[in-house]
Amino acid sequence: MRRVGAEIVEISTRRVLVPMKEPFTIAGGSSAELETVFTRLTLADGTVGHGEASPFPAFNGETAAKSERQIRNAGKRWLGQDAAAWRTRLEELEEVLAKHGGAARAALGIALLDAWTRRAGMPLRTLFGGATNRVVSDVTVTLGSADEAFAAARRIRALGVRMIKIKVGGTAREDAARVAAVAKAHPRAALTLDANQGYGPSHSLALVRLLRARGIQPVLFEQPAEADDLRGLIAFHRKSGIPVAADESLRVRADALKLARTGAAQVLNLKLMKMGVLEAWDCGLIARASGLGIMVGGMVETPLAMGAAAHLAAGLGGVKFVDLDTPLWLTKNPTRGVTFGPGGVYDLSGVKAGIGVIPR
């Protein structure tokens, strides 16, 4: 039954460029600025929801220009449709933007659920399960020199953050020196590593051996082999004993099921920009049902998309690994509302409806 006033009447986009304090560098490339597409969705009763597409070309080749075209084209199909049937709308997106459209799916999905939960008078985290109202993020040390890693870790320590993700992708010795520098600068921090599939399993194992020789034990290794090398992921975990997080290996629900069935990963990394809202949510439920751990991460995004991801983590509950730190990298905040706080905390307790973040 169609709800009066819940029809989608307008969808618009606005592209925003935000310089970064320093380049964000991973094994696949680097970015010195964030180009994001803010998306505004309006219902017939005047309720407005906001979304964001922030693709990271170094991760999957998507661009803001392409995402904006996808949002506009796919959004036309939603005009006049009922927002109350939000799962149907999100399933339609997956059909229209089946490949290479994760950021566009995220923008429209976030905007739709923000509008619907605003209209319903409940925070987004409640729709996702409502387990808690607070999540704690790590902070990332990107690729660079050992001295740069040491300085970054000192800054992270001053923020009160207790978990650090370290991007790796150089030689094993270079990366071991960088990880050791981080451990020296913040000895109480739990350390996770992320190779972004820039390593093979033998290279990843070589790094682990060098770190153990220094008395350093990572708590998690993200993507220590190429995306489709499930045997490599399995071998790395068996030989190292370190839990593996699947990021590039996790794109759709079928991947989550395969990773769970084969034991190729112990943690699934859910990213709205990679998968869209519905697929990320469903993969989280698959992880929970399969006894796998969950990481909620992101690309380089503003507090709008990061806030939506924080609601997903809070709604699911029990998410040990949260990687939503990129607001720290921006020279200015183009939004108002919930953001990365002291100690890496996203405090959602004050959000009464929707995400609690709007573009400026």
N, C-alpha and C positions, 0 to 999 in steps of 0.2 A: 504494500500500500504506500503510495507516494505521500510524503509529508509536506504539508503546505509551508512554503517559505524556504524549503531545503533544496530547491532547484539551483543548479550552478548557472549563473547568468553572465559571469565575466571572468576571463583569465588574462592577465597581462604580465609582461616581463620587463625587467630593467637590469641592464648589465652594469656592473661596478668593478672598477680596478683598484686594488689596494696593494701598495708596495709592502714588501716584507722587510723586517729588520735585518735579515741576512738570508742568503739562499737556503732553501730546504732541499738537501741533496740525498738521494738514495742511489742504489746500484743502477737503476735504469735511467737516471738523469737528474736534472736540477731545475728549480723554479725560483725566481727572485721576486715574483709578484703573484698575487691571487686575482684571477679574473673570475668573478662569480656572477650568476644570473639569479637575481631575486625574482620570485614568482608570487603573484597576488591572485587569490581566488576569492570571488565574491558570490554569496548566496542571495536568493531572492529577498530574504528578510533583512539584508544588509550586513550579515555576518561576514567578516573577512578572515581568511587564513593566509599565512605566509609560508613559502617554501624557498629552497635554494638548490641550485645546481652548481657545484664547484668541482668540475672534473680536473684530474691531475694528469696531463699528457704523458709524463714520464712513467706513469703507472700502467695506463691502458690505452693511450693514444686519443682519448676523447678531448674535445676542446669546448670552450664556452660558446663559441659561435655555433657549433654544431648542436650543442645541447639546447640553445635558445630556439633554433629552428625546430628541433624535435618537440620542445614544449609547446610551441605555438601550433604546430600541426596536430599533435595528439590532443591538445587541449580543446580544439574545435569540436572534437567528437563528444566531449563532456558537456557542452553547452546545452542547457535544457534538461539535463539528466539529474537524477535524485542523489544528493550527497549522502542521504541516509543509507543507501545501498553502497557503502564505501568499499566493501570487499569486492563487490562486482566491478566497481570503477577501477580498483587497483588491478584486478585480474585482466580487465580490458587493456590496461597499460602494458602488461606483460606480453600481450598478443601484438599490439601495435609497435612496441619498442622492444622486440624480442632480443636483438643483439646490438651491442655497442650503444646502449642508451641508458645505462645505469644512472647517470647523473640526472638526466631528464625525468626518468621514472621517480627518482628521489624527490626532485623539486615538486612535481605535481602531487606525489603521494604525501609529502610533508604538508604542503599547502592544504590538501583536502582534509587530512586528519586534524590539522590545526583548526580549520574552520568548523569541522564537525564537533570536535570536543569543546571549542569555544561556545558553539550553539547549545551543546548539551550541558554546559556549566561544569565541566570536569577537566582536570589536568590530563595531558596526553598519557602520562605514565599509568593512569588508571585503566585506560583502554588496553595498554600493553600487559596488564596484570596487577599493577599497583603494589608490588612487593615492598618497595621502600621509596623514600623521597630524597635520597642522597647517594651519590656515587663519587668515587675518588679516582682521578686520572693519574697516569704516569706522565713523564715528560721525556721527549726524544732528544738524543744527541745524534746529529746527522753526520754524514761522512765528512772527514777533514783530517787535520793533523792531531797527534796526541796532545799537543799543547792546547789546541782549540777544544778538544774533548775535556781536558782537565778544567779549563775555564768555564765551559758550559755546565759541567757537573757542580762546580762551586756555586754557580747561579741557581741551579736547581735545588741544591741543598739549602740555600738561603730562602727559597720559596716554601720550605717545609715539606717538599715532596719526597716520598719514601720509595718510589719505584721509578727506574730509569730504563727506557728502551734505547738501545744503541744500534744504529744502522751500521752494518758491516758489508764489505764488498771489495776490499783491497786484497793484498796478500795476507796470508794467515798471520805472519809476524807483525805486519803493520796494524792489523786489526787487534791483535793481542795487546800491542802496546797502547792502543787507544782505549780498549776496555780496562786495562790495568790503570791507566790514568784516571778514568772515571771512578774506579773502585778506590783509588787513593784519595781522590777529592771528596768522595761521599761514601765512606766505608760502611755505613749502615744501610745503604740503599740496596734493595733487591734489583738484580740486573736481568733484563731480557735482551736477547739479540734478534735482529731482523736482517736477513740477507736479501729479501725481496727477490728470491730465486736467482741471485747473482752468483751463488756458489753451487757446486755439486756436493753430494753427501761426503765424499772423501775430503774435500776442502774444508767443509764444516767440521768434520771430525778432527782434522789437523788443528783447527783453531781451538776446539774444546781441549785437546791435549795440551796445547801451549798455555791455556788459561789455568788448567788444573795444576800444571807445574808451578804456577804462580799463586796457587791457593784460591783461585776464583772459580765459583760454581754458578753459572747462569741458572735461573729458575725456569726459563722457557727459551726455545729457539724457534723463531718464526721463519717459515719457508726456507729450510736449509737445503732444499733441492728444487729443481725446476717444477713448474706447476703440475705437469702430467707424469712426473717421476714418482709414482706412489711407492714403488719398490725402494727407491732411494730414501724416501721419508721413513719408511718402515725400518730400513737398515740403520739409518742414523739413530733412530730412537732406541733400537735394540742394542747398538754398540755403545751409545753414550749414556743411556738412562735418562736423558733430558727430555721432558715433554715437548712435543712438536705442535706448533700452531699453524694451521692452514689458512693462508690468505689468498694468494694467486691461485691456489688449488681449489678454492671454494668460490664458485660463480653462481651456481643454481642449486635447487633442492636436491637434484640427483647427485651432485657432487657431495653434498653433506651426507647423504645416505651411503654413498660409496666409501667415503672416508671413515664413517662409523663402522661399516661392515668389515673393511679391510684392516682397521686399526692403524691406518696411515697417519692419523693425527689424534692428538689427545685434547686439543683445543680448536674451536672454530672461530675465525675472526669475521665478525659481522660488520659490514660497512654499507651504509645507506647509499653512498655514491657509487659503489661497485654493483649493488644488487637491486636497488630500489627498496622501498619500505616493506612491502609484503613478503618478498623473497627473503630479506634479512630476518624478519620476524619469524617466518616459518622455519628457517634454518636454525634459529635459536631454539625453537620448540623441538626440532629434530635432535639437536645437541642434548637438550635436557632429557628427552626420552631415551637417548642412547647412552647416557652416563658420561658424555663428553663435557669438558669445560667450555666456557664461552669467553671470548674477548669481544668487546664492542669498540671498534676503531673508526677511523675516517681518513679522508685525504687531507688536503690543506683547505680548511673551511672556516667560515665565520661562526660566531656563537649561535646563529640561527640553526644551521644544520647540526653543529656540535650539540646544541641544546636538545634537538629532536633525538639524537643518538643517546644522549644522557637519559632521556625519558624512556627509551627502549631498554637501556641497561637497568634502570631503576624499576621499570615495570616487570621485567623478567626476574630480577633479583638473583643474588648469589653469583654475580659476575665478578670474577676475581681479577680479570685483566681489563682495564679501561684505558683507552688510548685516545684521548680527546683534548689534546693540548695545543692545537695549532692557533687558537686565538692569541697565544703568547707571541707568535711569530709576526703578527700584523702590526704595522706602524700606527694604525688607527682602527677603532672598532666601529664598523658601519651599521651597528645594531644597538638596540636598547633592551635591557632585561637580563635574564640569567646568563652567566658566563663562567669561565674558569676562575675559581676563587683561591684564596690562600690554602696551601696544602694540597692543591689539585682538586679541591672539592667543587662539585656541582650541587648546590643546595636548591632543591626543587620544592621545598616545603612551602614557600610563599606563592607558588603558582596555583591559582584557583581554577584556571581554564586554559586549555590549549598548551602551547609550548612555553609561553611566558617570554618570548623574544620577538621583536619586530624590527624591520629595517628602519634606519634613520631616514 
